[in-house]
Amino acid sequence: TGGQHPAYKGGLTPERQSVYASMEWAEAVKAVWARDNATCRRCGKHHNETESRGTFHVHHITSFQVRELRTVVSNLVLLCVDCHKFVHSKKNVEKQFIKE
């Protein structure tokens, strides 16, 4: 929903693209997938299930806007797409996987 979404922070910027194209990000993502065993940390869905393939995201617990935490593995968590949407929704009243 882009700009309509309460967690929208402006979309893909050159700075964001640069981070996501970096070796540092690639290494952090590999470490998160390994630590979380290719499993959504919220619902327990495993990536290797046929219907789940390609539907997982690495989520920043503390916002991407905090530069020094962007590629820190302890600030990242693996979530399936549905749980990632929930985490950023108004339904997440307990602020699961969100630190401000």
C-alpha positions as CSV (number, residue, x, y, z in Angstrom):
1,T,0.0,0.0,0.0
2,G,3.1,2.3,-0.1
3,G,2.4,5.7,1.3
4,Q,-0.9,4.6,2.8
5,H,0.8,2.1,5.1
6,P,1.6,3.4,8.7
7,A,5.1,2.0,8.6
8,Y,6.0,3.5,5.2
9,K,9.4,5.3,5.2
10,G,9.7,6.5,1.7
11,G,10.4,3.5,-0.4
12,L,13.6,2.4,-2.1
13,T,16.3,5.1,-2.0
14,P,19.8,5.1,-3.4
15,E,21.1,4.7,0.1
16,R,18.8,1.7,0.8
17,Q,19.8,0.2,-2.5
18,S,23.5,0.6,-1.7
19,V,23.1,-1.2,1.7
20,Y,21.1,-4.0,0.2
21,A,23.7,-4.5,-2.6
22,S,26.6,-4.6,-0.1
23,M,28.7,-7.7,0.9
24,E,28.0,-6.7,4.5
25,W,24.3,-7.1,4.0
26,A,24.7,-10.3,2.1
27,E,26.7,-11.8,5.0
28,A,24.2,-10.6,7.6
29,V,21.3,-12.1,5.6
30,K,23.2,-15.5,5.4
31,A,23.8,-15.4,9.1
32,V,20.1,-14.6,9.9
33,W,18.8,-17.5,7.6
34,A,21.3,-19.9,9.4
35,R,20.5,-18.7,12.9
36,D,16.7,-18.8,12.3
37,N,17.0,-22.2,10.4
38,A,15.0,-20.9,7.4
39,T,12.0,-20.6,9.7
40,C,9.7,-17.7,10.4
41,R,10.4,-16.5,14.0
42,R,6.8,-15.5,14.6
43,C,4.7,-18.4,13.2
44,G,7.2,-21.2,12.8
45,K,6.6,-21.7,9.0
46,H,9.6,-23.3,7.3
47,H,10.9,-21.9,4.0
48,N,11.3,-25.3,2.4
49,E,7.6,-25.9,2.3
50,T,6.5,-25.6,-1.3
51,E,3.9,-22.8,-0.7
52,S,6.4,-20.9,1.4
53,R,9.4,-20.7,-1.0
54,G,10.3,-17.1,-1.9
55,T,8.0,-15.6,0.7
56,F,10.4,-14.7,3.5
57,H,11.9,-11.4,4.5
58,V,14.7,-10.2,6.7
59,H,13.1,-7.6,9.1
60,H,14.9,-4.9,11.0
61,I,13.8,-4.9,14.6
62,T,15.2,-1.4,15.1
63,S,14.4,0.7,12.0
64,F,16.7,0.7,8.9
65,Q,16.9,4.5,9.7
66,V,19.4,3.7,12.5
67,R,22.5,3.4,10.4
68,E,24.7,1.6,12.9
69,L,22.2,-1.3,13.2
70,R,21.4,-1.9,9.6
71,T,23.5,-5.0,9.2
72,V,23.8,-6.2,12.8
73,V,22.5,-9.7,12.9
74,S,21.0,-9.3,16.4
75,N,18.8,-6.5,14.9
76,L,17.5,-8.7,12.1
77,V,14.9,-11.5,12.2
78,L,13.5,-13.8,9.5
79,L,9.8,-13.5,8.9
80,C,7.4,-15.0,6.4
81,V,5.6,-12.4,4.3
82,D,2.3,-12.6,6.2
83,C,4.1,-12.2,9.6
84,H,6.1,-9.3,8.2
85,K,2.9,-7.6,7.1
86,F,1.5,-8.2,10.6
87,V,4.5,-6.8,12.4
88,H,4.2,-3.5,10.5
89,S,0.4,-3.4,10.9
90,K,-1.8,-1.6,13.5
91,K,-2.8,-5.1,14.7
92,N,0.7,-5.5,16.2
93,V,-0.3,-3.7,19.4
94,E,2.4,-5.4,21.4
95,K,5.0,-4.2,19.0
96,Q,6.4,-7.7,18.4
97,F,9.8,-7.5,16.6
98,I,9.7,-3.7,16.8
99,K,12.0,-1.5,18.8
100,E,11.8,2.2,18.6
